[in-house]
Amino acid sequence: MDQESAAWVGDLAAGSPTRDAAAARLHALLLRLTRAECGRRKAMIPVRAREELDDLCVQAANDALLGILRKLPDFRGEARFTTWACKFAIFEISTRLRRHAWRQRQLTTDERIWESLPDSAPTALAVLQGSETLARLRHAVREDLTDRQRQVFQAAVLQEVPIDVLAERMNSTRGAVYKILHDARAKLRRALARGERQEERR
């Protein structure tokens, strides 16, 4: 462990007389980082929602600091302490910004999402080639997926809703949403493969 990192760990240790002062210094560092990251990602936030960004930065810095203090015994010095600590802040502000960006946006859970694809989500469907494949995919989504799988697939893939935002909206967990999405994609791959084989036989 380098000397600076060792100093941080010693100053932040439970029972250290310098813990409060070190925590205040670290919080200031984390807050600068969250504000810089927020500025870098500001374009993803609707204009009407930008008034609350500084509050998000403070909340992210607060939670990052708590996470660092909780995980301090796990720090092994494989990276500089400040590098390790900054990862907590990046995670916290990134999560908050994704949720904030989607806070007032609605999830489309019906067929209307397909009508907007050519204009709004070309990158989400870059792997699809031509209208026939899109038609087969649309049919497979409608016929082969459960309601839950259809909801997750359309939101995560077509609308590009972040998984953590989707999990929050569905009162679920990231792991559960990932599992639903994985199963939905597997079903769709099988359905598309069947469709291609049927086309070849014609």
BAGUMI-792285 format. One record per residue (C-alpha): residue number from 1; chain; y, x, z. Coordinates in nm, 3 decimals. Example, Ala and Ser with C-alpha at 12.3 -4.5 7.8 and 13.67 -1.06 7.14 Angstrom:
BEGIN
<1 "A" <-0.450 1.230 0.780>>
<2 "A" <-0.106 1.367 0.714>>
***
This chain:
BEGIN
<1 "A" <0.000 0.000 0.000>>
<2 "A" <0.340 0.144 -0.095>>
<3 "A" <0.597 0.208 0.177>>
<4 "A" <0.825 -0.081 0.085>>
<5 "A" <0.537 -0.329 0.078>>
<6 "A" <0.410 -0.203 0.412>>
<7 "A" <0.757 -0.253 0.558>>
<8 "A" <0.769 -0.613 0.434>>
<9 "A" <0.425 -0.688 0.578>>
<10 "A" <0.512 -0.532 0.912>>
<11 "A" <0.847 -0.710 0.936>>
<12 "A" <0.697 -1.050 0.843>>
<13 "A" <0.393 -1.023 1.068>>
<14 "A" <0.350 -1.291 1.335>>
<15 "A" <0.508 -1.176 1.659>>
<16 "A" <0.726 -0.914 1.492>>
<17 "A" <1.080 -0.905 1.640>>
<18 "A" <1.213 -0.864 1.284>>
<19 "A" <1.022 -1.160 1.140>>
<20 "A" <1.312 -1.407 1.125>>
<21 "A" <1.547 -1.159 0.962>>
<22 "A" <1.281 -1.049 0.712>>
<23 "A" <1.196 -1.412 0.632>>
<24 "A" <1.564 -1.482 0.565>>
<25 "A" <1.585 -1.181 0.329>>
<26 "A" <1.270 -1.289 0.151>>
<27 "A" <1.392 -1.648 0.121>>
<28 "A" <1.714 -1.525 -0.041>>
<29 "A" <1.509 -1.324 -0.291>>
<30 "A" <1.285 -1.622 -0.368>>
<31 "A" <1.584 -1.850 -0.410>>
<32 "A" <1.745 -1.612 -0.661>>
<33 "A" <1.420 -1.604 -0.851>>
<34 "A" <1.374 -1.982 -0.856>>
<35 "A" <1.731 -2.028 -0.976>>
<36 "A" <1.683 -1.771 -1.252>>
<37 "A" <1.357 -1.934 -1.360>>
<38 "A" <1.520 -2.275 -1.350>>
<39 "A" <1.802 -2.149 -1.571>>
<40 "A" <1.550 -2.011 -1.816>>
<41 "A" <1.367 -2.345 -1.837>>
<42 "A" <1.672 -2.569 -1.817>>
<43 "A" <1.630 -2.692 -2.173>>
<44 "A" <1.311 -2.878 -2.078>>
<45 "A" <1.500 -3.092 -1.825>>
<46 "A" <1.678 -3.408 -1.945>>
<47 "A" <2.056 -3.382 -1.900>>
<48 "A" <2.062 -3.680 -1.663>>
<49 "A" <1.820 -3.501 -1.427>>
<50 "A" <1.995 -3.164 -1.404>>
<51 "A" <2.209 -3.250 -1.101>>
<52 "A" <1.909 -3.210 -0.873>>
<53 "A" <1.795 -2.871 -1.004>>
<54 "A" <1.947 -2.665 -0.724>>
<55 "A" <1.772 -2.882 -0.466>>
<56 "A" <1.445 -2.817 -0.651>>
<57 "A" <1.511 -2.443 -0.635>>
<58 "A" <1.571 -2.457 -0.259>>
<59 "A" <1.257 -2.666 -0.204>>
<60 "A" <1.054 -2.426 -0.419>>
<61 "A" <1.185 -2.124 -0.228>>
<62 "A" <1.111 -2.295 0.104>>
<63 "A" <0.753 -2.379 0.010>>
<64 "A" <0.698 -2.038 -0.146>>
<65 "A" <0.808 -1.870 0.176>>
<66 "A" <0.573 -2.086 0.383>>
<67 "A" <0.289 -2.005 0.144>>
<68 "A" <0.359 -1.633 0.164>>
<69 "A" <0.366 -1.633 0.544>>
<70 "A" <0.042 -1.829 0.551>>
<71 "A" <-0.130 -1.593 0.306>>
<72 "A" <0.022 -1.271 0.445>>
<73 "A" <-0.310 -1.155 0.600>>
<74 "A" <-0.466 -1.174 0.250>>
<75 "A" <-0.217 -0.930 0.096>>
<76 "A" <-0.405 -0.608 0.014>>
<77 "A" <-0.132 -0.407 -0.155>>
<78 "A" <-0.288 -0.411 -0.502>>
<79 "A" <0.061 -0.495 -0.633>>
<80 "A" <0.404 -0.450 -0.482>>
<81 "A" <0.469 -0.704 -0.209>>
<82 "A" <0.773 -0.848 -0.388>>
<83 "A" <0.570 -0.891 -0.710>>
<84 "A" <0.299 -1.073 -0.515>>
<85 "A" <0.553 -1.287 -0.331>>
<86 "A" <0.741 -1.382 -0.647>>
<87 "A" <0.426 -1.540 -0.791>>
<88 "A" <0.447 -1.803 -0.518>>
<89 "A" <0.804 -1.887 -0.616>>
<90 "A" <0.723 -1.903 -0.988>>
<91 "A" <0.434 -2.140 -0.920>>
<92 "A" <0.643 -2.367 -0.696>>
<93 "A" <0.944 -2.396 -0.927>>
<94 "A" <0.727 -2.435 -1.238>>
<95 "A" <0.536 -2.723 -1.080>>
<96 "A" <0.854 -2.894 -0.966>>
<97 "A" <1.025 -2.857 -1.303>>
<98 "A" <0.728 -3.007 -1.489>>
<99 "A" <0.718 -3.303 -1.254>>
<100 "A" <1.095 -3.342 -1.265>>
<101 "A" <1.103 -3.337 -1.645>>
<102 "A" <0.849 -3.621 -1.656>>
<103 "A" <0.984 -3.819 -1.361>>
<104 "A" <1.156 -4.089 -1.565>>
<105 "A" <0.931 -4.070 -1.872>>
<106 "A" <0.663 -4.329 -1.932>>
<107 "A" <0.306 -4.255 -2.028>>
<108 "A" <0.197 -4.441 -2.340>>
<109 "A" <-0.150 -4.584 -2.286>>
<110 "A" <-0.188 -4.799 -2.597>>
<111 "A" <-0.213 -4.760 -2.973>>
<112 "A" <0.161 -4.701 -3.014>>
<113 "A" <0.118 -4.331 -2.943>>
<114 "A" <-0.063 -4.282 -3.274>>
<115 "A" <0.229 -4.421 -3.474>>
<116 "A" <0.466 -4.157 -3.338>>
<117 "A" <0.245 -3.852 -3.394>>
<118 "A" <0.385 -3.732 -3.728>>
<119 "A" <0.734 -3.703 -3.583>>
<120 "A" <0.687 -3.620 -3.218>>
<121 "A" <0.376 -3.409 -3.177>>
<122 "A" <0.279 -3.204 -3.479>>
<123 "A" <0.178 -2.906 -3.265>>
<124 "A" <-0.063 -3.112 -3.057>>
<125 "A" <-0.261 -3.196 -3.370>>
<126 "A" <-0.235 -2.868 -3.556>>
<127 "A" <-0.614 -2.845 -3.573>>
<128 "A" <-0.647 -3.173 -3.754>>
<129 "A" <-0.663 -3.159 -4.131>>
<130 "A" <-0.542 -3.464 -4.320>>
<131 "A" <-0.524 -3.834 -4.258>>
<132 "A" <-0.901 -3.892 -4.281>>
<133 "A" <-0.971 -3.667 -3.986>>
<134 "A" <-0.689 -3.831 -3.790>>
<135 "A" <-0.833 -4.172 -3.870>>
<136 "A" <-1.180 -4.063 -3.752>>
<137 "A" <-1.031 -3.920 -3.434>>
<138 "A" <-0.837 -4.237 -3.367>>
<139 "A" <-1.152 -4.445 -3.417>>
<140 "A" <-1.352 -4.215 -3.187>>
<141 "A" <-1.088 -4.233 -2.915>>
<142 "A" <-1.096 -4.611 -2.934>>
<143 "A" <-1.473 -4.656 -2.959>>
<144 "A" <-1.635 -4.359 -2.780>>
<145 "A" <-1.413 -4.296 -2.477>>
<146 "A" <-1.394 -4.490 -2.154>>
<147 "A" <-1.056 -4.637 -2.060>>
<148 "A" <-0.999 -4.351 -1.816>>
<149 "A" <-1.093 -4.085 -2.071>>
<150 "A" <-0.872 -4.250 -2.333>>
<151 "A" <-0.577 -4.255 -2.093>>
<152 "A" <-0.618 -3.887 -2.002>>
<153 "A" <-0.678 -3.771 -2.359>>
<154 "A" <-0.379 -3.956 -2.503>>
<155 "A" <-0.149 -3.838 -2.226>>
<156 "A" <-0.262 -3.475 -2.205>>
<157 "A" <-0.328 -3.404 -2.573>>
<158 "A" <-0.110 -3.641 -2.771>>
<159 "A" <0.188 -3.673 -2.535>>
<160 "A" <0.141 -3.320 -2.393>>
<161 "A" <0.184 -3.438 -2.035>>
<162 "A" <0.122 -3.148 -1.791>>
<163 "A" <-0.206 -3.184 -1.602>>
<164 "A" <-0.043 -3.172 -1.259>>
<165 "A" <0.201 -3.448 -1.359>>
<166 "A" <-0.084 -3.658 -1.495>>
<167 "A" <-0.290 -3.606 -1.180>>
<168 "A" <0.005 -3.718 -0.968>>
<169 "A" <0.063 -4.031 -1.179>>
<170 "A" <-0.307 -4.120 -1.158>>
<171 "A" <-0.333 -4.051 -0.784>>
<172 "A" <-0.599 -3.794 -0.863>>
<173 "A" <-0.647 -3.417 -0.852>>
<174 "A" <-0.604 -3.151 -1.121>>
<175 "A" <-0.976 -3.078 -1.108>>
<176 "A" <-1.070 -3.442 -1.159>>
<177 "A" <-0.829 -3.479 -1.452>>
<178 "A" <-0.959 -3.157 -1.613>>
<179 "A" <-1.315 -3.291 -1.582>>
<180 "A" <-1.221 -3.622 -1.748>>
<181 "A" <-1.040 -3.436 -2.027>>
<182 "A" <-1.333 -3.197 -2.078>>
<183 "A" <-1.579 -3.486 -2.104>>
<184 "A" <-1.350 -3.675 -2.342>>
<185 "A" <-1.314 -3.374 -2.573>>
<186 "A" <-1.691 -3.322 -2.575>>
<187 "A" <-1.746 -3.685 -2.675>>
<188 "A" <-1.484 -3.661 -2.948>>
<189 "A" <-1.633 -3.341 -3.089>>
<190 "A" <-1.971 -3.513 -3.115>>
<191 "A" <-1.816 -3.822 -3.273>>
<192 "A" <-1.624 -3.618 -3.530>>
<193 "A" <-1.936 -3.416 -3.612>>
<194 "A" <-2.129 -3.739 -3.672>>
<195 "A" <-1.850 -3.863 -3.896>>
<196 "A" <-1.857 -3.543 -4.101>>
<197 "A" <-2.233 -3.562 -4.145>>
<198 "A" <-2.206 -3.923 -4.260>>
<199 "A" <-1.938 -3.824 -4.511>>
<200 "A" <-2.161 -3.547 -4.648>>
<201 "A" <-2.447 -3.792 -4.706>>
<202 "A" <-2.233 -4.021 -4.918>>
***
